[in-house]
Amino acid sequence: MSTASPNRPPRPGMGPGRGGPFAGMNVPAEKAMNFLPSAKRLLGTLRPERLWLVLVLVLAVSSVTLSVIGPRLLGEGTNLIFAGVVSKQLPAGVTKQQLIDGLRASGQGSKADMLKGMDLTPGVGIDFGALASILIWVLVLYVLASSFGWIQAYVLNGVVQRTVYRLREQIEAKINRLPLRYFDSVQRGELLSRVTNDVDNISQSLQQSISQAVTSLLTVVGVIFMMFLLSPILAFITLVTIPLTLVTTMLIAKRSQKLFVAQWKNTGELNGQIEETYTGHALVKVFGRQREVEQRFRDKNAELFAASFGAQFISGLIMPALTFIGNLVYVGIAVVGGLQVASGAMQLGDVQAFIQYSRQFTQPLAQLGSMANLLQSGVASAERVFALLDTEEQSPDPVPAAVPEMTRGRLAFENISFSYSADKPLIKDLSLVAEPGQSVAIVGPTGAGKTTLVNLMMRFYELDAGRITLDGVDVASMSRYELRSRMGMVLQDTWLFGGTIRDNIAYGRPEATEAEILEAAQATYVDRFVHSLPEGYDTVLDDEGSNISAGEKQLLTIARAFLARPSVLILDEATSSVDTRTEVLVQKAMNALRTDRTSFVIAHRLSTIRDADLILVMESGQIVEQGTHTELLAAGGAYSRLYEAQFAAPVAEV
């Protein structure tokens, strides 16, 4: 609103008021929550899906179990092949024990130990029937494991998307419960970034991290069991990597967490800067500030680049570090396993299976490490979303809410006091009465509290003291919907949405008939220009309303208020940005709109409020004069000085 008070709480890094395209560039860093509480709260959002999560767990256990059995069967196949190849080279007709005894007698104890650990019959060769049976079982196991894994991913996707759906609903409901004070203190782009970018990042993080966490943990448990079943010695060698892996992951993750928080914070700030510059694009061009805006964009973009690069690079070190640790374990298993085969303590296929298990063991550990990357990024976004959800809300509507017995439009301000900040009082002990059907004009210098008075009337802000009554009922005892449904507001800054002209007018009362919409359009002179458009009332406007003029947009907003049939009408500088001819039409439209209803008109152009029944002159939050136009001019006070400043136009000598 153009007449917003400079006492309004400033946005971080901004001057007072709503700010312009150069404002809000230096938003201070937010204090991040602790990682564990935020992660716990994020996982808590999955609680409504716990039955589906149990199904995900069952499917994951089934898939991992079948996958873990696979290498063991393949090891058996390797044993069959190796034993068959070796037995083919041995003389037929002798027993395995006779061969072992002969080798020991000839001093070949190592070969004898190796043959002792093998299951073979000299001279027989490879048992292809048994080998085919093993391979078929392996194929069946892996097909089933993949099928269970696909179903698990499908179910989990539904779990995550429903969770994010509910989170978006919570955010939408929260935004509708936030007071106007909050939106005055937060950049629009920053808020949009939390609602869009951060929520999308949470969705991606949950989708990937839950799947990896469940599968990886189950794989680690299953693989450890199979490794101990094959060789406790090799299993202990493998387990040495766990503490080393955990320490490495924690050290890297600790450094990257702060960078992830900075990454998403800078993303929100950059979005806010872009949004402000885009909406104020014409102003940037007019004042020739392109280079300054571009430089600020480059600076903020560089901060985002540094944070993003650092976060991704440092967290990206987890996977290579764990892979290196896994390779060291692989070497140890190959050496010790080879000695075990040579001594007959293990078969070659068992070593091969163990090597596969060691890979299956280090891979999920590495995935868990790399998952820290996703999880940290998701928790950083969750912190920002939770900060929004935890923001103090406006006071709830009373239950039961009071409703005026008769809708007449009598407004009374009884000794009200209000300030945006405790140390800067704005309105003190103000009283006035607007009778039904009366036209009340509010004038005064910028920052006098004119728009603040209207905001208090609409309960956008709560009073510090006193009360406001509508038709004898305290507005604080009414629901906000009930109160605002009785009030219509036309602002200097027009707001239209993407849709037809008919839809934009009907926004004031969606259930209105076609005849009522047409009546509102004719009464407010919208009908005049609509007929000059090719599609008439079906002309589609974009969300900026760029295909009609500023005056035509203003007339549309007046028609919308006319259709709403409010008992109290508020006009806030509704003609300050239109040309003289259009202003005449707007004035006629507003006069029609004010008929038979109480109206408040905020104006700087005193020519627009000469016919008002009551004119209030405000200075520093106080009503210093009140009366009709003629009475105030005759008094020779503040109103008279304002009037002379606008119309007498004395020429000052230089």
Residue, then its C-alpha position, 0 to 999 in steps of 0.5 A: m500500500s502506497t501509504a504504508s507507515p515507515n514505522r512498519p517493522p523493516r525486513p531484514g537488511m531493508g529500510p522501512g516499508r515494502g522495499g524496492p528492487f534494490a532492497g533486502m540484499n543483505v539478509p543476515a544468516e539464520k541460525a540453523m537448528n541442530f542436525l539430529p532434532s531436525a532429522k528426527r522431526l523430518l522422519g516424524t513427518l512419515r508417521p502417518e505412513r507407518l503401515w506402508l513403511v512396514l510393507v517397504l521394510v518387508l519388501a526390502v528384507s525379502s529383496v536383500t535376503l535373496s540378493v545375499i543368498g545369490p553369491r553363496l550359490l554362485g560360489e557353489g557353482t564355482n566350486l563345481i567348475f573348479a572341482g570338475v576341472v581339477s578332477k578331470q586332470l586326476p587319474a580315474g579309478v582311485t579315491k580322493q583319499q588315495l590321491i591325498d595320501g600319495l601326494r603327502a608321501s611324495g612331499q606335496g603336502s600343500k596340494a594334498d591340503m588343497l584337495k582335502g578341502m575340495d569336494l571331487t571325484p577323480g576323473v569325473g569332470i564337471d557336473f553340468g546338471a548340478l551346475a545348470s540347477i545352481l544357475i537357474w536358482v541364482l537367476v530365479l533369486y535375482v529376478l525375485a530380488s529385483s521384483f521385490g526391489w521395484i515394488q519397494a521403490y514404487v511403494l516408497n515413492g507413494v509414501v514420500q509423495r503423500t508425505v510431501y503433499r501433506l507438508r505442502e498442505q501444512i505450509e499453505a494452511k500456515i501461510n493463511r494463518l500468518p499475520l500480515r506482520y510476518f509478510d512485511s518482514v520476509q522477502r517474497g522470493e525467500l518465502l517462495s524458495r522455502v515453499t518450492n525449492d526447499v520442499d522439492n529438495i526434501s522430497q528428493s532427499l527422503q526418496q533417495s535416503i530412505s531407500q538407500a538407508v533401508t537397503s544398505l543397512l539390511t544388506v550390511v546385516g545380511v552380508i555380515f551373517m554370510m561372511f561369518l558363515l563362510s570364514p570368521i577370520l575373513a569376516f573380522i578383517t572386513l569388520v575392521t573397516i566399520p569404525l574407520t568408515l564411521v569416523t571418516t563419514m562423520l568428519i567429512a559430514k560435520r564440515s559439509q553440514k554448515l555449507f549445505v545450510a548456507q547453500w539453501k539460505n543463499t538460494g532463498e536470498l538469491n530468489g528474493q533478489i531476482e523476484e524484487t529486481y524483476t518486479g521493479h524492472a522498469l524502475v531499475k531501467v529508469f534510474g540506470r541501476q542495471r550495473e549495480v543490480e547485476q553486480r549484487f546478483r553476481d556477488k550473491n550468485a558467487e556466494l551461492f556458488a561457493a557454498s554449493f561447490g564447497a558442500q558438494f565437494i566436501s560431501g562428495l569426498i565420502m564416496p572416494a574415501l570409503t571406496f579406498i578403504g574398501n579396496l584395502v579390505y579387498v586386498g587383505i581378503a584376497v591374500v588371506g583367502g588365497l592362503q586359506v584355499a592353499s591350506g584346504a581351510m576354504q574352497l575357491g568358490d567360498v573365497q570368490a563368494f566372500i570377495q563378492y560379499s566384501r564388495q556388497f559390504t563396502q558398497p552399502l557402507a559407501q552408499l550410507g556415506s554418500m547418503a549423508n550428502l543427501l540427508q544433510s541437504g534435505v535436513a538443511s531444507a527441512e530446517r528452513v521449512f520448519a522455521l516457517l511452520d514454527t512462526e508465531e501465528q495470528s491469534p485464533d478466531p473466538v469460538p463461538a464468534a460474534v455476528p452483528e444482528m444487523t448489517r448497517g456499517r457503523l464503525a466505532f474506534e474507541n480509545i485505540s492504541f497501536s505500534y509496530s514496535a514497542d519503542k515507537p508508538l504510532i496511534k495513541d488513544l484515538s477515537l472516532v465514529a463512522e455512521p452508516g452510509q457516511s463517507v469518511a476521508i482520511v488525509g495527512p502526510t506519509g507515515a501519519g498512520k492512515t493505512t495503519l488505521v485501515n489495517l486495524m479495521m480489517r484486523f490485519y494487525e491487533l490493537d495494543a489497547g482499546r477496541i473497534t466495533l462494527d454495528g456494536v460488535d467488537v471486531a476482535s470477537m468476530s471471525r476474520y472471515e465474517l468481518r472481512s466478508r462485510m468489507g470491501m477494499v480497493l487498493q492503489d496496487t491492483w491485483l489481477f490473476g490469470g483468467t478472463i475479465r469475467d472471472n476477475i470481476a466474479y472473484g468478489r463474489p464467486e456465486a454471483t450470476e451473469a446478470e450481477i456481474l454485468e451490472a457491476a461492470q456497467a456501474t463501474y464503467v468496466d463495460r465501456f472498455v470491455h466491448s472494445l476488446p476482441e473477446g469481450y468479457d472472455t478476454v484472458l488476462d495474464d497475472e500481471g494484467s499487461n494486456i489492459s491499461a492501469g486505469e482499466k485494471q483499477l476499474l476492474t478492482i472497483a467492479r470486483a468490490f462493487l459485486a461483493r456488496p460490502s457494508v464497509l468500503i475502503l478505498d486506499e489511493a485508488t486513483s493516484s496512478v491513473d490519468t485525469r480522464t480515467e480518474v473521472l470515470v474511477q471517481k464516478a465508479m467509486n461514487a456509485l460504489r459508496t452509495d448506501r454504505t459506509s466508506f473510508v477513502i485514503a487520498h493524497r489528492l484533496s480534490t477527490i474527497r471534497d464531497a466527503d461527509l467527514i474528513l479526518v486529518m491525521e498527523s503522527g498517528q493522531i486525528v488533529e482535525q475533523g470536519t467537512h471540506t468547507e469547515l476545515l478550510a475555514a478553520g485554517g489549520a492543517y487541512s487548509r495548509l495541505y489544500e493550499a500546498q496543492f492548489a494555491a501553488p505559490v511560486a517561490e523565489v530562488 
